[in-house]
Structures are given as structure tokens and as C-alpha cells.
Amino acid sequence: GTGQDLMKKTQVRVTRPEFFVWTLAAVLVFAVPSAAEAASLYWVGSAGANTNVAGNWNTTDPTVCAAGNASAAPGSADVAIFDADCDSNATINATFNVAGVNIAAGYTGIITQNNGIAVTIGTSDFLQADGTFTGGDSTSSVDCNDAIAISAGTFNAPGGTLFVAGAFTISGTGAFAEGTGTVTFDGTGTTVDVNSTETFNNLTLSATGDSINRTVADNDTLTVTGTLTLTQGQIHQAIVPAAGSIDAQGGVTHGAGFDGGNGSNGRINITGAGTRTINLTGAGLMPTTTLNAANVTMNGPSSGTTAFDGAFTLDAGIFTGGVGSVDFNSTVTLNGGTFTAPSGTAFMGGAFTVGASGSFSESTGTVTFDGGSATIDVN
């Protein structure tokens, strides 16, 4: 044949290399599952088995406790579920870092955190509707980066620190046992909603920024028998019961970063028979406060100014203004106890009342009545 025919017969078709690469990539994407894909893993371990064993978890809702099919124990992208299909106890024997924990209604087992173990829960919450969670000793911690909701069952707090960044809710028949540890409300500020009252050993308010409210639900009281630490943020409550938003029966530690109570919203009652001293810090704010504890001395700042952004009431105990200044932005009512003004300046922004059993000592400083129109009523 001709040279032209020979060229036609010897032509070779070459596939574009970039087409081949993209085709292979697409196959790989669809063929290989994402390691970051979240999963729900169900507890199927035998009684008292360890949570860090893959074979104690199932990828689908089981019917009985049996060997699980999970390829790994729950990780930071997984929700660990304990439900009625496998009621056996579980032991958190190693670091437990999961997206969420769901203790469903019908699970009657006990989940025990071993001493010295850290539990971290991501943004898929800790939900408890049955069973028992028992925290470890003072070397143990639970860090929940979102909400804790206990609607039934019992939560025994760890002896170390329970961190709660989101809402903290106890409802229905849910029970919270405070133990000997500390509960720290950190995060960006949400609601604490309990069954009228709830007791804490140590309680710390430490929001992640200034002027962030930690709201106590209307008519609820948080009773603190250990130390109340006011680090950062604000306390807020629209309807405050007689017992206060917080009833501090132990020590109170006040930090310069604390932002008070968002005006008149939220009140700390200081009560209890124990002898203790509360030192206020310059630059820090206090919310509406009632001091009603005969054996408590509250000292003003050693320097700078402490401001009360709500009313201050003294029913029993001693208030000593210190060498700094104290700025009362609302009413001051002295029904009992002894009030000694600071050697700096006491600013009175609202009504000033000294009742029949109240005592006011002027010290060496200045009292300045600022603010709007208000009444001065002394005995």
C-alpha cells in the first residue's frame, strides 16, 4: 500500500495522562472511607470490661452483650452509647477521648472511671437517662466541651475537676453527687438548670472571655459548701430566689477578671457558720451580694477599686473596706453586722440605709454619693 496507508496502520492512540490521574483519584476517594467520619459505637462488653478494647464495642445497636465488631475503641469522632441491650458494667481504664457519651434509658449498669484517668467529651454532649457514672479520685478529671444533661440515673462527680463548657441540666429523677472535687463552668457561657437546688463542693466560674453570662435558671439555687471561685465572666438570673443564685457556705475567692452579675441580675448569698475571710480584688467586680454570716469577714481591695454592680446587703458579719476603694453601683443596706468604709473612697450609687442593728464606721477615707437621686436613711 501507499505510505499514507502505512501511517494510518501504525498510528497509536495515547491516553492523556492527566485524565488517568484524575480517574484514579476519584476511584480512591469513593473506595476508601474517611477516617474522620463520626460513628456511634455501642457498648457490648462483659461485666466490668475495659472501654479501650475494640471488641467491647459494636458498630450497630446490639441485642445482647457479645463480641463486638468495631475496628477500634471509641475515639474523638465517635459517640459512645450505653443502652438497654447490654447492661453490663464498664471500666474506663485508659484515657477516654470521645465526641459524646449517651447513657440511654434502660441501661442499668455502672460506668466507672479509674483513678488517674482523664475523660474528654467533645461537642456531642454527655447525656444520661439511666444507670450510674462514677468518677475517679482527685487525680481524675472529666472535661466536657459542651452540654451535660442528666435526666435520670446518678452521676458521681470525679474527685478532681469536672469541666463543663456548655449547659448543665439536671431534670426529672436525675441525681448529681458532688463528692469532694471541683466543678468548673468554663466555655462561652450557657445555662445551669437544676431541680430547684443543687449542691456543689467547690465551684469555679471561669468563662473564656469577659462579660460572658453563666445563667442560672429562674428560681434555682446553686449551694457551694466548699470554695466558690470567681475567675472570669458574669452570673445572671432573671428571677432570684430568697436563697440566692449561689449560696456560698464556704470560702470565696475573687479574681480581677470577674465581671460581676450583669447589673442587678444574679445574687450571691454568703451564709454558713464557718469562720472565714473573703478578700476582694481590685479591678474585679462583684454581683449583687448579701453577707449574712456572723463569722465571715469580707475585706475590700488592698489596692485599686472593687465594684459591686448590684445591691450590697449586710445582715451579719464584718465588711472592711481596706486601703483601696469600693464602688457600690446600687443600694447599700446595713441591717446588721459591722461596716467599715475603706481608707480610699466608698462610692455610693444608690440608696444608703443603716438599720437599727446595723453599724457604720467612716474610717479615714471619703464617702462619695454619686449616681442619680437616692435616699440616705440612717438610724
VEXTOR-252050 format. One record per residue (C-alpha): residue number from 1; residue in one letter; x, y, z. Coordinates in Angstrom, 1 decimal. Layout:
   seq   type       xx       yy       zz
   NUM      A        X        Y        Z
...
This chain:
   seq   type       xx       yy       zz
     1      G      0.0      0.0      0.0
     2      T      0.9      3.6     -0.1
     3      G      3.0      5.4      2.6
     4      Q     -0.3      7.1      3.7
     5      D     -1.9      3.8      4.4
     6      L      1.1      2.6      6.3
     7      M      0.9      5.7      8.6
     8      K     -2.7      5.0      9.3
     9      K     -2.0      1.4     10.3
    10      T      0.9      2.4     12.6
    11      Q     -0.9      5.2     14.5
    12      V     -1.1      4.6     18.2
    13      R     -3.7      6.2     20.5
    14      V     -2.2      7.7     23.6
    15      T     -4.4      8.4     26.7
    16      R     -4.0     11.8     28.3
    17      P     -2.1     11.2     31.5
    18      E     -4.0     13.8     33.5
    19      F     -7.3     12.0     32.7
    20      F     -5.8      8.8     34.1
    21      V     -4.6     10.5     37.3
    22      W     -8.0     12.2     38.0
    23      T     -9.8      8.9     37.3
    24      L     -7.6      7.0     39.7
    25      A     -8.1      9.7     42.3
    26      A    -11.8      9.6     42.0
    27      V    -11.8      5.8     42.4
    28      L     -9.7      6.1     45.6
    29      V    -11.9      8.8     47.1
    30      F    -15.0      6.6     46.7
    31      A    -13.3      3.4     47.6
    32      V    -11.6      4.5     50.9
    33      P    -13.8      5.7     53.8
    34      S    -12.9      8.9     55.6
    35      A    -11.0      8.2     58.9
    36      A    -12.7     11.3     60.4
    37      E    -16.2     10.1     59.8
    38      A    -18.2     10.1     63.0
    39      A    -19.7      6.9     64.3
    40      S    -21.9      5.7     67.0
    41      L    -20.4      2.8     68.9
    42      Y    -22.4      0.6     71.3
    43      W    -21.1     -1.0     74.4
    44      V    -21.3     -4.8     74.3
    45      G    -18.5     -5.7     76.8
    46      S    -18.8     -8.3     79.6
    47      A    -19.3     -7.2     83.2
    48      G    -16.6     -4.8     84.2
    49      A    -14.8     -5.0     80.9
    50      N    -12.5     -2.2     79.7
    51      T    -13.6      0.6     77.4
    52      N    -10.3      0.8     75.5
    53      V    -10.8     -2.7     73.9
    54      A    -12.3     -2.6     70.4
    55      G    -14.0     -5.9     70.8
    56      N    -16.2     -4.5     73.6
    57      W    -17.9     -2.1     71.1
    58      N    -20.3     -2.7     68.2
    59      T    -21.0     -0.5     65.2
    60      T    -24.7     -1.3     65.2
    61      D    -27.3     -1.4     68.0
    62      P    -26.9     -4.9     69.6
    63      T    -29.5     -7.2     71.0
    64      V    -27.2     -8.7     73.8
    65      C    -23.8     -8.3     75.2
    66      A    -21.5    -10.2     72.9
    67      A    -18.2     -9.9     70.9
    68      G    -18.3     -6.5     69.1
    69      N    -17.3     -5.8     65.5
    70      A    -15.7     -2.4     65.9
    71      S    -12.2     -2.0     64.5
    72      A    -11.2      0.3     67.3
    73      A    -12.5      1.6     70.7
    74      P    -14.4      5.0     70.5
    75      G    -12.2      8.0     69.6
    76      S    -12.6     11.7     69.4
    77      A    -15.1     11.5     66.4
    78      D    -17.3      8.8     68.0
    79      V    -20.3      8.8     70.3
    80      A    -20.1      6.1     73.0
    81      I    -23.5      4.6     73.6
    82      F    -24.6      2.5     76.6
    83      D    -28.2      1.2     76.2
    84      A    -30.6     -1.4     77.5
    85      D    -29.4     -4.1     75.1
    86      C    -26.2     -4.6     77.2
    87      D    -26.5     -3.6     80.8
    88      S    -23.0     -4.8     81.9
    89      N    -20.7     -2.6     83.9
    90      A    -17.9     -0.8     82.1
    91      T    -14.5      0.3     83.3
    92      I    -12.8      3.4     81.9
    93      N     -9.3      2.1     82.3
    94      A     -7.4      4.4     80.0
    95      T     -7.7      7.9     78.5
    96      F    -11.2      8.2     77.1
    97      N    -11.5     10.9     74.4
    98      V    -14.8     10.8     72.6
    99      A    -17.2     13.1     70.8
   100      G    -20.0     12.3     73.1
   101      V    -21.4      9.9     75.7
   102      N    -25.0      8.7     75.6
   103      I    -26.2      6.6     78.6
   104      A    -29.7      5.7     77.3
   105      A    -32.8      4.9     79.2
   106      G    -32.8      1.2     80.2
   107      Y    -29.1      0.9     80.8
   108      T    -28.8     -0.1     84.5
   109      G    -25.1     -0.7     84.7
   110      I    -22.3      1.3     86.3
   111      I    -19.6      3.1     84.3
   112      T    -16.5      3.5     86.5
   113      Q    -13.7      5.9     85.8
   114      N    -10.4      4.5     87.2
   115      N     -8.3      6.7     89.3
   116      G     -5.8      8.9     87.4
   117      I     -7.7      8.7     84.2
   118      A     -8.8     11.7     82.1
   119      V    -12.1     11.7     80.3
   120      T    -12.6     14.2     77.5
   121      I    -16.0     14.7     75.8
   122      G    -16.3     16.8     72.6
   123      T    -19.3     18.7     71.3
   124      S    -21.8     15.9     71.1
   125      D    -22.6     16.2     74.8
   126      F    -22.8     13.9     77.8
   127      L    -26.4     12.6     78.0
   128      Q    -27.5     10.4     80.9
   129      A    -31.0      9.0     81.1
   130      D    -30.3      6.0     83.4
   131      G    -27.5      4.0     85.0
   132      T    -24.6      5.3     87.1
   133      F    -21.5      7.1     86.2
   134      T    -18.8      7.0     89.0
   135      G    -15.8      9.4     88.6
   136      G    -12.4      8.6     89.9
   137      D    -10.4     10.2     92.8
   138      S     -8.6     13.6     93.0
   139      T     -6.2     12.6     90.2
   140      S     -9.1     12.1     87.8
   141      S    -10.9     14.6     85.6
   142      V    -13.9     14.9     83.2
   143      D    -13.7     17.7     80.6
   144      C    -17.0     18.2     78.7
   145      N    -16.7     20.6     75.9
   146      D    -20.4     21.0     75.5
   147      A    -23.5     20.2     77.5
   148      I    -24.2     17.8     80.3
   149      A    -27.8     16.7     80.7
   150      I    -28.8     14.2     83.5
   151      S    -32.5     13.3     83.3
   152      A    -32.3     10.0     85.2
   153      G    -29.7      7.8     86.9
   154      T    -26.8      9.0     89.1
   155      F    -23.7     11.0     88.2
   156      N    -21.0     10.8     90.8
   157      A    -18.5     13.6     90.0
   158      P    -14.8     12.9     90.0
   159      G    -12.6     13.9     92.9
   160      G    -10.6     16.1     90.6
   161      T    -12.3     18.6     88.3
   162      L    -15.4     18.3     86.2
   163      F    -15.2     21.0     83.4
   164      V    -18.5     22.0     81.8
   165      A    -18.3     24.3     78.8
   166      G    -21.9     24.1     77.8
   167      A    -25.3     23.9     79.5
   168      F    -25.6     21.9     82.8
   169      T    -29.0     20.4     83.3
   170      I    -30.4     18.1     85.9
   171      S    -34.0     17.2     85.4
   172      G    -36.6     14.5     86.2
   173      T    -35.1     11.9     88.5
   174      G    -31.5     12.7     87.6
   175      A    -29.1     12.9     90.6
   176      F    -25.8     14.7     90.8
   177      A    -23.4     13.7     93.7
   178      E    -20.8     16.5     94.1
   179      G    -18.2     14.4     96.0
   180      T    -15.0     16.2     97.1
   181      G    -14.0     17.7     93.7
   182      T    -14.5     20.9     91.8
   183      V    -17.0     21.8     89.1
   184      T    -15.7     24.4     86.7
   185      F    -18.1     26.2     84.4
   186      D    -15.8     27.4     81.5
   187      G    -16.7     27.9     77.9
   188      T    -18.7     30.8     76.4
   189      G    -21.5     30.8     78.9
   190      T    -24.8     29.0     78.9
   191      T    -27.5     27.9     81.4
   192      V    -27.3     26.0     84.7
   193      D    -30.8     24.4     85.2
   194      V    -31.3     22.1     88.2
   195      N    -34.2     20.7     90.2
   196      S    -34.7     23.9     92.4
   197      T    -31.4     23.4     94.3
   198      E    -28.1     21.6     93.7
   199      T    -25.1     21.2     95.9
   200      F    -21.5     21.6     94.8
   201      N    -18.3     21.0     96.8
   202      N    -16.0     23.5     95.0
   203      L    -17.5     25.6     92.2
   204      T    -15.5     27.8     89.8
   205      L    -16.9     30.3     87.3
   206      S    -14.3     30.8     84.6
   207      A    -15.7     31.8     81.3
   208      T    -13.4     32.0     78.3
   209      G    -14.0     35.8     77.8
   210      D    -15.1     39.0     79.5
   211      S    -18.8     39.7     80.2
   212      I    -19.9     36.2     79.4
   213      N    -23.0     35.2     81.3
   214      R    -23.4     31.9     83.1
   215      T    -27.1     32.0     83.6
   216      V    -28.8     30.2     86.5
   217      A    -32.4     29.2     85.6
   218      D    -35.1     31.2     87.3
   219      N    -35.7     30.3     91.0
   220      D    -32.8     27.8     91.1
   221      T    -30.0     28.0     93.8
   222      L    -26.5     26.5     93.5
   223      T    -25.3     25.7     97.0
   224      V    -21.5     25.7     97.4
   225      T    -20.2     24.0    100.6
   226      G    -16.5     24.3     99.7
   227      T    -14.9     27.2     97.8
   228      L    -16.6     29.4     95.3
   229      T    -14.0     30.8     92.9
   230      L    -15.0     33.8     90.8
   231      T    -12.4     33.9     88.0
   232      Q    -14.0     35.4     84.8
   233      G    -17.4     36.0     83.3
   234      Q    -20.7     37.0     84.9
   235      I    -23.5     35.4     86.9
   236      H    -27.0     36.1     85.6
   237      Q    -30.5     35.1     86.9
   238      A    -33.7     36.8     85.9
   239      I    -35.8     35.6     88.9
   240      V    -33.7     35.2     92.1
   241      P    -35.0     33.1     95.0
   242      A    -34.5     34.1     98.6
   243      A    -31.6     31.7     98.9
   244      G    -29.8     33.5     96.1
   245      S    -28.5     32.4     92.7
   246      I    -25.5     31.0     94.6
   247      D    -25.4     30.2     98.3
   248      A    -21.8     30.3     99.3
   249      Q    -21.4     28.5    102.6
   250      G    -17.6     28.2    102.4
   251      G    -14.8     30.3    101.2
   252      V    -15.0     32.7     98.3
   253      T    -12.0     33.6     96.0
   254      H    -12.4     36.7     94.0
   255      G    -10.4     37.4     90.9
   256      A     -9.6     40.6     89.0
   257      G    -11.1     39.2     85.8
   258      F    -14.6     38.5     87.2
   259      D    -17.3     40.7     85.7
   260      G    -19.9     40.6     88.4
   261      G    -23.6     40.0     87.8
   262      N    -24.7     41.9     84.7
   263      G    -26.2     44.7     86.8
   264      S    -28.9     43.6     89.3
   265      N    -29.3     40.2     87.7
   266      G    -27.9     37.3     89.9
   267      R    -27.1     37.3     93.6
   268      I    -24.5     35.6     95.8
   269      N    -25.6     34.9     99.3
   270      I    -22.8     34.4    101.8
   271      T    -24.0     32.2    104.6
   272      G    -22.8     29.4    106.9
   273      A    -21.4     29.1    110.4
   274      G    -17.7     28.6    109.5
   275      T    -15.1     31.2    110.3
   276      R    -13.5     32.5    107.1
   277      T    -12.1     35.6    105.4
   278      I    -13.0     36.8    101.9
   279      N    -10.6     39.2    100.2
   280      L    -11.9     41.2     97.3
   281      T     -9.5     42.0     94.4
   282      G     -9.0     45.4     92.8
   283      A    -10.4     45.7     89.2
   284      G    -12.7     42.7     89.9
   285      L    -16.5     43.2     90.0
   286      M    -19.0     41.6     92.4
   287      P    -22.6     40.8     91.6
   288      T    -25.5     41.6     93.9
   289      T    -24.3     40.3     97.3
   290      T    -25.9     39.6    100.6
   291      L    -23.5     38.9    103.5
   292      N    -25.3     37.0    106.2
   293      A    -22.7     35.1    108.2
   294      A    -21.6     36.2    111.6
   295      N    -18.2     34.6    111.4
   296      V    -17.2     36.0    108.0
   297      T    -15.0     39.0    107.3
   298      M    -15.1     40.5    103.8
   299      N    -12.1     42.7    103.1
   300      G    -12.0     45.4    100.3
   301      P     -9.1     45.5     97.9
   302      S     -5.5     46.2     99.1
   303      S     -5.2     48.4     96.0
   304      G     -7.3     49.6     93.1
   305      T    -11.1     49.5     93.1
   306      T    -13.6     46.7     93.5
   307      A    -17.1     47.4     92.2
   308      F    -20.4     45.9     93.1
   309      D    -22.6     46.2     90.1
   310      G    -25.7     45.3     92.1
   311      A    -27.0     45.8     95.6
   312      F    -24.9     45.1     98.7
   313      T    -26.7     44.0    101.9
   314      L    -25.1     43.3    105.2
   315      D    -27.2     41.2    107.6
   316      A    -24.5     39.7    109.7
   317      G    -20.7     39.6    109.6
   318      I    -18.0     42.2    109.0
   319      F    -17.2     44.3    106.0
   320      T    -13.9     46.2    106.0
   321      G    -13.3     48.4    103.1
   322      G     -9.5     48.1    103.1
   323      V     -7.0     50.6    101.8
   324      G     -8.3     50.7     98.2
   325      S    -11.7     51.9     97.1
   326      V    -15.1     50.2     96.7
   327      D    -17.7     51.4     94.2
   328      F    -21.2     50.4     95.1
   329      N    -23.3     51.0     92.0
   330      S    -26.6     50.2     93.6
   331      T    -28.1     50.3     97.1
   332      V    -26.2     49.6    100.3
   333      T    -28.3     48.3    103.2
   334      L    -26.8     47.6    106.6
   335      N    -29.3     45.5    108.6
   336      G    -26.8     44.1    110.9
   337      G    -23.1     43.4    111.4
   338      T    -20.3     46.0    111.1
   339      F    -19.4     48.0    108.0
   340      T    -16.1     49.9    108.0
   341      A    -15.6     52.2    105.0
   342      P    -12.3     52.0    103.0
   343      S     -9.5     54.4    103.6
   344      G     -9.7     55.2     99.9
   345      T    -13.2     56.1     98.6
   346      A    -16.6     54.4     99.1
   347      F    -18.7     55.4     96.1
   348      M    -22.5     55.1     96.8
   349      G    -24.5     55.0     93.6
   350      G    -27.9     54.2     95.2
   351      A    -29.8     54.4     98.4
   352      F    -27.8     54.1    101.6
   353      T    -29.6     52.6    104.6
   354      V    -28.3     51.9    108.1
   355      G    -30.9     49.9    110.0
   356      A    -31.5     49.6    113.7
   357      S    -29.0     46.8    114.1
   358      G    -26.5     48.0    111.5
   359      S    -23.2     49.7    112.3
   360      F    -21.3     52.0    110.0
   361      S    -17.7     53.2    110.7
   362      E    -16.4     56.0    108.5
   363      S    -12.7     55.2    108.8
   364      T    -10.3     57.8    107.3
   365      G    -11.5     57.8    103.7
   366      T    -14.1     59.5    101.7
   367      V    -17.7     58.6    101.1
   368      T    -19.0     59.9     97.7
   369      F    -22.7     59.8     96.9
   370      D    -22.8     59.7     93.1
   371      G    -25.4     58.2     90.8
   372      G    -28.9     59.5     90.5
   373      S    -31.5     60.6     93.1
   374      A    -31.5     58.2     96.1
   375      T    -32.3     58.2     99.8
   376      I    -29.9     58.3    102.8
   377      D    -31.6     56.7    105.8
   378      V    -29.6     56.1    109.0
   379      N    -30.6     55.0    112.5
